[in-house]
């Protein structure tokens, strides 16, 4: 295991002390947990399509028909609009 020395400004020092007090973790574990949380947040932002995983659209999403029937479905949707 590697030992690292880091410098914290007074505000960060106070935040760390508050986290340690509230969670009863030691300083090292609190910093590791923060590092893991930041890494997960950055990983979620790696791919633009990740946002779609959080949307619950159900099977097929908002599609009117499966992709293999797309041309036929477009014709049906246009005809349906013309009848209105």
Residue, then its C-alpha position, 0 to 999 in steps of 0.5 A: x500500500x502506498x502512503x500519500x501526503x496531501x495538502x488540504x486548505x482550511x475549508x477542505x480540512x473542516x469538511x473532512x473533519x465533519x465527514x469523519x465526525x458524522x460517519x465515524x470513519x477514519x480520515x483515510x477511509x473517508x478520503x477513499x470513499x470520496x475518491x470512489x464516489x467521484x470515480x463512479x460519477x465520472x464513469x457515468x458521464x463517460x458515454x453520452x448514451x448512459x443517460x438513456x439507461x436511466x429513462x424508463x421507456x418500456x419495450x420499444x420506447x416511444x416507437x410506433x413499430x419495430x424497426x423492421x416495419x419502419x417504412x410501413x409504420x410511417x405510411x400508416x402514421x401519415x395516413x392516420x393524420x390525413x384522416x383527422 
